[in-house]
Amino acid sequence: MKKIRKGDNVIVIAGRDKGRKGAVIAVLDDDTVLVENVNRVKRHTRGNPQMGRQGGIIEKEAPLHVSKVALFNPGTQKADRIGIKRLADGKRVRYFKSNGEMLDA
């Protein structure tokens, strides 16, 4: 079970965008995540009229390694670590380690 999933609110804990918050757009295979409006880069692209794509400079999100982000705990208003535990009915849920609050209840 992955600790960070698509749609989670995360905060960047290291790097150029440290302290910025956003929602996870995608979790990629190589332990990287795309976070909206974080780690923006400019990409110079050539237009392709057959595909209807216009050329120019586009700005998009670049992937961040999973170790550079942490889930944002709305209860404490800080970054928090995540644990996984199994409930009595056998379902696995994620919880914040600081206050024990469950994410997937």
N, C-alpha and C positions, 0 to 999 in steps of 0.2 A: 504494500500500500504506500503510495507516494504521500509525503507530508505536505507538499504544496500542489494545489490543483488549479485548473482553469476557473477563473471567477473569484479566487481568493483575493482579499485585500492584503497587500504586502508593503513593507517599508525597506528601502535599500540601506544596508548597514555598512557597506564599504564601497570605496571608489569615488568617481567623479560626481555621481548623483546621490551621495550619502544623505539620508534624511528625507528623500522624496518618497511619496506614497502613490500607489496606483493599484489597479486591478490586473490580475494575470490574464493576458490575452491567450497565450498558448504555452504548453509545456512541451519542449522539444526532446528528442530521444537522447541527446548527448548531455544530459543534466543541465540544460539551460532553459531559461524562461523568457518570455516576452512580456514586458510590463508596460501598460499604456502610459504614454507621455514621459517615459523614463529611458535614458540612454539613447536619445534621438541622434541619428546620423544623417548626413546629406549624401545622397547617391546620385551620381551623374549618369543618366540613362539615355540611350539612343532611342529615338522613336521607331515604332514599327506600324506603318499604316495598315498592313494586312490584319494585324490583331487589334487595331484601333487604339493603340497605346501612343500617347504623346510623349515626346522627348523633353529633356530638361533636367533640372535639379529637383529631385523629390526628397522629402524628409520622412524618415521612417524609424521605427524602433529597431534597435539591434539587440540580440540576445544577451542576457546576463547569466552568469553561472549561479546555480541554485544556492551556493554557499554565501553569495553576496546579498541575499534577500532573506527576510524573516517575516513570518505572519504578523500582522498588526492586531494587537489585542485591544478591542474597543473599551473593555472594562478598565484597563490600567493606562490606556493611551500610550503604550510603548510596544516595541518589538518583543516577541515572545517565542520561546521554544515550544515545539509540539511533541506530544507523546501519543502513542496508539495503545488503546486498551480494548479488551473484549468484554462485552456486556453479558448478562446472564443468558440471554437468548442466542448468544453466539455471534452477534453482530459486532464488527470492529468499528470503533469511532476514534476520531482525533480529539485531543483535549489540550488546553493550554497548561503548561507545566507550572506557571506561577500561581494561578488561582483554581485550577482544576475544572474550569468551565469547558463544556463540550461544544465542539463545532458542528458535528454531524448528528445531532440528536433528533 
